[in-house]
């Protein structure tokens, strides 16, 4: 397994300080409440330390903790100065350039969005660190949360305002005019309060990037899959990520940012946009590398097609293929190496890749099983990824029939851009 070792700069948010501030607030609030109950309103002076210490802690907490640490990245996880962050707690990794410095930004699975920045020397070392953790584009997917640059809020806002007006009208019908006058402002305010998170959600874009393509969900809409060959160019334009499509206009999304000052916000958004583009480009490179053998495999993969067989006959045939038996139906023989290549392909049909995984599963070697699991992890299409995992982990041959039938019944992933996915 690959391993990364270096003594370098590490930046981490001051999470411990944040939790300490929250505990301090809770303690002062509890003490103040107890004293106020015993001594009266005059005891509120006990909260004064919080108003002094609170802003100081908040200001310190906003600045990350910067240290020089021994960093070791491996399949076990990320060791920072001897303290291990398990691989299971690491969600994604992207490269981020800040002036003349390069960092690998590692996000964790923490619900509070904890992250770690590890400084590296250039793109090659960033790739090395990501591969050592199994977080590179050829091993797993990455998800980004962006914003639509242009969003029409008119219809949604009009609907919510109409709801408020209708509520007021109903009150006017069932009650007297004074009640209607009182209810109308509250109804409009309620509509406004409800509309804010809905409008924010309508602007949000979820981008999942894998070796087989990009899955996009805009707001509350359907997920749309774009194979990498449907995207002609990916670039960052300031705070925006631009995806040029082979068919149709460009998709333009804005990166998020948390800075309050406008110039700092634009700078942060620019770095985030470049990180998203970097990851997409790495995924496109992985796609091209994995698709290199596809032309030769295309004809060989015909051996795995169902034809006129029943599902049980198909499963029996796949089992014989995996065992190295001659396939008289197609008069061909697939080696296990070719079967693994078919599973790892990013361009062959989903059901063919699943059939190859089933052919392999009865005699999986120690080298083959992790390759199949990685092939599943880098699939951006959730239905294919889930079915491949079910096949790999199935306790018996009978348990693989359902995912294979589902894949056969489902429409194959279209080569044309913009294929919708539920």
C-alpha positions as CSV (number, residue, x, y, z in Angstrom):
1,X,0.0,0.0,0.0
2,X,1.1,3.6,-0.7
3,X,2.3,5.7,2.2
4,X,3.0,9.4,2.6
5,X,5.4,10.8,5.2
6,X,6.5,14.4,5.7
7,X,7.0,17.1,8.4
8,X,5.0,20.0,7.2
9,X,2.5,22.7,8.2
10,X,-0.9,21.6,9.4
11,X,-3.9,23.9,9.9
12,X,-6.9,22.9,12.0
13,X,-9.9,24.7,13.3
14,X,-9.9,25.4,17.0
15,X,-12.8,22.9,17.7
16,X,-11.8,22.4,21.3
17,X,-11.9,26.1,21.9
18,X,-15.4,26.3,20.4
19,X,-16.7,23.5,22.6
20,X,-15.0,25.1,25.6
21,X,-16.8,28.4,24.8
22,X,-20.2,26.6,24.5
23,X,-19.6,24.9,27.9
24,X,-18.6,28.2,29.5
25,X,-21.8,29.8,28.2
26,X,-23.9,26.9,29.5
27,X,-22.2,27.1,32.9
28,X,-22.7,30.8,33.3
29,X,-26.3,30.6,32.1
30,X,-27.0,27.9,34.7
31,X,-25.4,29.8,37.5
32,X,-27.1,33.0,36.6
33,X,-30.5,31.3,36.4
34,X,-30.0,29.7,39.9
35,X,-28.9,33.0,41.5
36,X,-31.6,34.9,39.8
37,X,-34.2,32.5,41.2
38,X,-32.7,32.9,44.7
39,X,-31.6,36.6,44.7
40,X,-33.9,38.2,42.2
41,X,-33.3,40.1,39.0
42,X,-30.3,41.9,40.5
43,X,-28.3,38.7,40.2
44,X,-28.0,39.1,36.4
45,X,-24.6,40.8,37.0
46,X,-23.2,37.2,37.2
47,X,-23.3,37.0,33.4
48,X,-20.8,39.9,32.9
49,X,-17.8,37.6,32.5
50,X,-19.5,36.0,29.5
51,X,-19.9,39.2,27.7
52,X,-16.2,40.0,28.1
53,X,-14.7,36.5,27.5
54,X,-17.2,35.4,24.9
55,X,-16.2,37.8,22.1
56,X,-12.5,37.2,22.8
57,X,-12.9,33.4,22.5
58,X,-15.0,33.9,19.3
59,X,-12.3,36.0,17.7
60,X,-9.5,33.5,18.6
61,X,-11.6,30.6,17.4
62,X,-12.0,32.0,13.9
63,X,-8.2,31.8,13.4
64,X,-7.0,28.2,12.7
65,X,-4.4,26.4,14.8
66,X,-1.2,26.3,12.7
67,X,1.5,23.7,13.6
68,X,4.5,22.0,12.2
69,X,3.8,18.3,12.6
70,X,5.0,14.9,11.4
71,X,2.3,13.8,8.9
72,X,1.8,10.1,8.0
73,X,-0.9,9.1,5.5
74,X,-1.7,5.5,4.9
75,X,-4.7,3.1,4.5
76,X,-5.2,3.3,8.3
77,X,-5.8,7.1,8.2
78,X,-4.0,10.4,8.8
79,X,-1.5,10.6,11.6
80,X,-0.8,14.2,12.8
81,X,2.0,14.4,15.3
82,X,1.3,10.8,16.4
83,X,-2.5,11.2,16.8
84,X,-4.4,9.2,14.2
85,X,-7.5,10.4,12.4
86,X,-9.0,7.0,11.2
87,X,-9.6,6.7,7.4
88,X,-13.3,6.1,8.1
89,X,-13.6,9.6,9.5
90,X,-12.1,11.3,6.4
91,X,-14.7,12.2,3.8
92,X,-12.8,13.8,0.9
93,X,-9.6,15.5,-0.2
94,X,-8.9,18.4,-2.7
95,X,-5.9,20.5,-3.5
96,X,-6.0,24.2,-2.7
97,X,-3.5,26.8,-3.9
98,X,-3.0,30.0,-1.8
99,X,-0.5,32.3,-3.5
100,X,2.7,30.3,-3.7
101,X,1.6,27.6,-1.2
102,X,-0.4,24.4,-1.9
103,X,-2.5,22.6,0.7
104,X,-4.5,19.4,0.6
105,X,-7.9,20.2,2.2
106,X,-9.3,17.2,4.0
107,X,-12.9,17.2,5.1
108,X,-14.1,14.8,7.9
109,X,-17.4,13.1,8.5
110,X,-18.0,15.3,11.5
111,X,-21.5,17.0,11.3
112,X,-19.7,20.3,12.3
113,X,-17.7,20.3,9.1
114,X,-14.3,19.8,10.8
115,X,-11.4,20.0,8.3
116,X,-7.6,19.7,8.1
117,X,-5.2,21.5,5.8
118,X,-1.9,19.8,5.1
119,X,0.8,21.8,3.2
120,X,2.5,20.0,0.3
121,X,5.0,20.8,-2.3
122,X,3.1,21.0,-5.6
123,X,0.4,18.9,-7.3
124,X,2.4,15.7,-7.5
125,X,2.8,15.6,-3.7
126,X,-0.9,16.4,-3.3
127,X,-1.7,13.4,-5.5
128,X,0.6,11.3,-3.4
129,X,-1.1,12.2,-0.2
130,X,-4.6,11.6,-1.6
131,X,-3.6,8.2,-3.0
132,X,-2.1,7.1,0.3
133,X,-5.5,7.8,2.0
134,X,-7.5,6.3,-0.8
135,X,-9.2,9.6,-1.4
136,X,-7.9,10.2,-4.9
137,X,-10.3,10.5,-7.9
138,X,-9.5,6.9,-9.0
139,X,-10.5,5.5,-5.6
140,X,-13.6,7.4,-4.4
141,X,-16.1,10.2,-5.2
142,X,-16.2,13.7,-3.8
143,X,-19.2,15.9,-3.2
144,X,-19.3,19.7,-3.3
145,X,-22.0,22.2,-2.3
146,X,-22.2,25.2,-4.6
147,X,-24.8,27.8,-5.6
148,X,-26.6,28.5,-8.8
149,X,-25.3,31.8,-10.2
150,X,-28.7,32.8,-11.5
151,X,-31.9,31.6,-9.9
152,X,-35.4,32.8,-10.5
153,X,-37.1,33.2,-7.1
154,X,-40.2,34.9,-8.4
155,X,-42.5,31.9,-8.8
156,X,-41.7,30.4,-5.3
157,X,-41.9,33.8,-3.6
158,X,-45.2,34.6,-5.3
159,X,-46.6,31.2,-4.2
160,X,-45.7,31.8,-0.6
161,X,-47.0,35.3,-0.6
162,X,-50.2,34.1,-2.2
163,X,-50.5,31.5,0.6
164,X,-50.2,34.3,3.2
165,X,-52.8,36.4,1.4
166,X,-55.2,33.4,1.1
167,X,-54.8,32.8,4.8
168,X,-55.8,36.3,5.6
169,X,-58.7,36.1,3.2
170,X,-60.0,32.9,4.9
171,X,-59.7,34.6,8.3
172,X,-61.7,37.6,6.9
173,X,-64.4,35.2,5.7
174,X,-64.8,33.3,9.0
175,X,-64.2,36.3,11.3
176,X,-64.6,40.0,11.3
177,X,-62.5,42.6,9.6
178,X,-60.5,43.5,12.6
179,X,-59.3,39.8,12.9
180,X,-58.4,39.9,9.2
181,X,-56.3,43.0,9.6
182,X,-54.5,41.5,12.5
183,X,-54.0,38.1,10.8
184,X,-52.8,39.4,7.5
185,X,-49.4,40.8,8.6
186,X,-48.7,37.6,10.6
187,X,-49.6,35.5,7.6
188,X,-47.3,37.5,5.4
189,X,-44.5,37.3,7.9
190,X,-44.9,33.5,8.3
191,X,-44.8,33.2,4.5
192,X,-41.6,35.3,4.4
193,X,-40.0,33.2,7.2
194,X,-40.9,30.0,5.4
195,X,-39.7,31.2,2.1
196,X,-36.1,32.1,3.2
197,X,-34.8,28.5,3.7
198,X,-36.7,27.3,0.7
199,X,-35.2,30.0,-1.5
200,X,-31.7,29.1,-0.2
201,X,-32.4,25.5,-0.9
202,X,-33.6,26.4,-4.4
203,X,-30.2,28.0,-5.0
204,X,-28.1,25.1,-3.7
205,X,-26.3,22.8,-6.1
206,X,-24.9,19.4,-5.1
207,X,-22.1,18.2,-7.3
208,X,-20.8,14.7,-6.9
209,X,-17.7,13.9,-8.9
210,X,-16.6,10.3,-9.7
211,X,-14.4,8.6,-12.2
212,X,-17.4,7.8,-14.4
213,X,-18.9,11.3,-14.5
214,X,-20.6,14.1,-12.6
215,X,-23.9,13.9,-10.8
216,X,-25.6,17.3,-10.5
217,X,-28.7,18.2,-8.4
218,X,-29.9,21.8,-8.6
219,X,-32.2,22.8,-5.7
220,X,-35.1,20.4,-5.4
221,X,-34.8,19.1,-8.9
222,X,-33.8,15.7,-10.2
223,X,-30.3,14.4,-10.3
224,X,-28.7,14.7,-13.7
225,X,-25.7,12.6,-14.7
226,X,-23.1,13.9,-17.1
227,X,-20.5,11.4,-18.4
228,X,-17.0,13.0,-18.6
229,X,-17.1,12.8,-22.3
230,X,-20.2,15.0,-22.3
231,X,-18.1,17.8,-20.7
232,X,-15.7,19.5,-23.0
233,X,-14.0,21.9,-20.6
234,X,-13.9,22.7,-16.9
235,X,-12.5,26.0,-15.6
236,X,-12.7,28.4,-12.7
237,X,-13.6,32.0,-13.4
238,X,-13.1,33.9,-10.2
239,X,-15.7,32.5,-7.7
240,X,-17.4,30.5,-10.4
241,X,-17.1,26.9,-11.6
242,X,-17.9,26.6,-15.3
243,X,-18.7,23.3,-17.0
244,X,-18.8,23.5,-20.8
245,X,-21.0,20.8,-22.3
246,X,-20.7,19.1,-25.7
247,X,-24.5,19.7,-26.1
248,X,-26.2,22.6,-24.5
249,X,-25.0,25.8,-22.8
250,X,-22.4,25.9,-20.0
251,X,-23.3,25.2,-16.4
252,X,-22.1,27.9,-14.1
253,X,-22.1,27.6,-10.3
254,X,-20.7,29.8,-7.6
255,X,-18.5,28.5,-4.8
256,X,-19.5,29.0,-1.2
257,X,-17.7,31.2,1.3
258,X,-17.9,32.2,4.9
259,X,-15.8,35.4,5.1
260,X,-17.6,38.6,6.1
261,X,-15.4,41.1,4.2
262,X,-16.3,41.1,0.5
263,X,-12.7,41.0,-0.8
264,X,-11.9,38.1,1.5
265,X,-15.1,36.3,0.5
266,X,-14.3,36.6,-3.2
267,X,-10.7,35.3,-2.5
268,X,-12.0,32.3,-0.5
269,X,-14.6,31.5,-3.2
270,X,-11.9,31.6,-5.9
271,X,-9.8,29.1,-4.0
272,X,-12.9,26.8,-3.5
273,X,-13.7,27.1,-7.2
274,X,-10.2,26.1,-8.2
275,X,-10.3,23.1,-5.8
276,X,-13.6,21.9,-7.4
277,X,-12.0,22.2,-10.9
278,X,-8.9,20.4,-9.7
279,X,-10.9,17.5,-8.4
280,X,-13.0,17.3,-11.6
281,X,-9.9,17.3,-13.8
282,X,-8.3,14.5,-11.7
283,X,-11.6,12.5,-12.1
284,X,-11.4,13.1,-15.9
285,X,-7.8,11.8,-15.9
286,X,-8.9,8.7,-13.9
287,X,-11.7,8.2,-16.4
288,X,-9.4,8.3,-19.4
289,X,-6.9,5.9,-17.7
290,X,-9.6,3.4,-16.7
291,X,-11.2,3.6,-20.1
292,X,-8.0,2.9,-22.0
293,X,-8.7,-0.9,-22.4
294,X,-12.4,-0.4,-23.1
295,X,-12.3,-0.9,-26.9
296,X,-10.6,-4.2,-26.5
297,X,-13.0,-5.2,-23.7
298,X,-16.1,-4.2,-25.5
299,X,-16.3,-7.3,-27.7
300,X,-15.1,-9.5,-24.9
301,X,-17.9,-8.2,-22.6
302,X,-20.5,-9.6,-25.0
303,X,-19.9,-12.9,-23.3
304,X,-21.6,-11.5,-20.2
305,X,-24.8,-10.4,-21.9
306,X,-28.0,-12.2,-20.8
307,X,-29.4,-13.0,-24.3
308,X,-32.4,-15.2,-24.1
309,X,-31.5,-16.8,-20.8
310,X,-33.5,-16.9,-17.6
311,X,-32.0,-15.1,-14.6
312,X,-30.9,-18.5,-13.1
313,X,-29.4,-19.6,-16.4
314,X,-27.6,-16.2,-16.7
315,X,-26.2,-16.6,-13.1
316,X,-25.0,-20.1,-13.8
317,X,-23.3,-19.0,-17.0
318,X,-21.6,-16.1,-15.2
319,X,-20.3,-18.5,-12.5
320,X,-18.8,-20.7,-15.2
321,X,-17.1,-17.7,-16.9
322,X,-15.6,-16.8,-13.5
323,X,-14.3,-20.3,-13.1
324,X,-12.6,-20.1,-16.5
325,X,-14.9,-22.4,-18.4
326,X,-15.2,-22.1,-22.2
327,X,-18.3,-20.2,-23.2
328,X,-19.8,-21.9,-26.1
329,X,-22.6,-19.4,-26.6
330,X,-20.1,-16.7,-27.7
331,X,-17.2,-19.1,-28.4
332,X,-14.9,-17.0,-26.2
333,X,-13.0,-17.1,-23.0
334,X,-12.6,-14.3,-20.5
335,X,-9.7,-14.3,-18.1
336,X,-10.2,-13.1,-14.5
337,X,-7.9,-10.2,-15.3
338,X,-10.2,-9.1,-18.1
339,X,-13.2,-9.5,-15.8
340,X,-11.6,-7.1,-13.3
341,X,-10.9,-4.7,-16.0
342,X,-14.5,-4.8,-17.1
343,X,-15.7,-4.0,-13.5
344,X,-13.2,-1.1,-13.3
345,X,-14.2,0.3,-16.7
346,X,-15.9,3.7,-16.6
347,X,-17.6,3.5,-20.0
348,X,-19.0,0.0,-20.3
349,X,-22.7,-0.5,-19.5
350,X,-23.6,-0.8,-15.9
351,X,-25.2,-4.2,-16.1
352,X,-22.1,-5.6,-17.9
353,X,-19.9,-4.3,-15.1
354,X,-22.2,-5.9,-12.5
355,X,-22.3,-9.2,-14.4
356,X,-18.4,-9.2,-14.4
357,X,-18.5,-8.7,-10.6
358,X,-20.8,-11.6,-10.2
359,X,-18.6,-13.8,-12.4
360,X,-15.6,-13.0,-10.2
361,X,-17.3,-13.2,-6.7
362,X,-17.2,-17.0,-6.2
363,X,-13.4,-17.1,-6.1
364,X,-12.3,-13.6,-5.2
365,X,-8.6,-13.4,-4.3
366,X,-7.1,-11.1,-1.7
367,X,-6.0,-8.8,-4.6
368,X,-9.3,-8.8,-6.5
369,X,-11.7,-7.9,-3.7
370,X,-10.2,-4.5,-2.8
371,X,-10.1,-3.6,-6.5
372,X,-13.8,-4.4,-6.9
373,X,-14.6,-2.4,-3.8
374,X,-12.6,0.6,-5.0
375,X,-14.4,0.3,-8.4
376,X,-17.7,0.5,-6.5
377,X,-16.6,3.5,-4.4
378,X,-15.6,5.6,-7.4
379,X,-18.9,5.2,-9.1
380,X,-20.8,8.5,-9.0
381,X,-24.1,6.8,-9.9
382,X,-25.7,5.7,-6.6
383,X,-27.8,2.8,-8.0
384,X,-24.7,1.2,-9.6
385,X,-22.5,1.7,-6.6
386,X,-25.2,0.3,-4.2
387,X,-25.7,-2.8,-6.5
388,X,-22.0,-3.5,-6.8
389,X,-21.6,-3.4,-3.0
390,X,-24.5,-5.8,-2.6
391,X,-22.9,-8.2,-5.0
392,X,-19.5,-8.0,-3.4
393,X,-20.9,-8.5,0.2
394,X,-23.7,-11.0,-0.8
395,X,-23.5,-14.0,1.6
396,X,-24.6,-16.5,-1.1
397,X,-25.0,-16.7,-4.9
398,X,-28.8,-16.5,-4.5
399,X,-28.5,-13.0,-3.0
400,X,-27.0,-11.6,-6.2
401,X,-30.0,-12.3,-8.4
402,X,-32.0,-9.3,-7.2
403,X,-29.3,-6.6,-8.0
404,X,-28.6,-8.3,-11.3
405,X,-32.3,-8.3,-12.3
406,X,-32.6,-4.6,-11.2
407,X,-29.6,-3.7,-13.4
408,X,-31.0,-5.6,-16.3
409,X,-34.4,-4.0,-15.9
410,X,-33.0,-0.5,-15.5
411,X,-32.2,1.5,-18.6
412,X,-28.4,1.5,-19.3
413,X,-26.6,4.8,-18.7
414,X,-27.1,6.8,-21.9
415,X,-24.0,8.2,-23.7
416,X,-25.9,11.4,-24.4
417,X,-25.5,14.2,-21.9
418,X,-28.0,15.2,-19.3
419,X,-29.4,11.8,-18.5
420,X,-31.7,12.2,-15.4
421,X,-31.3,9.9,-12.5
422,X,-33.7,9.5,-9.6
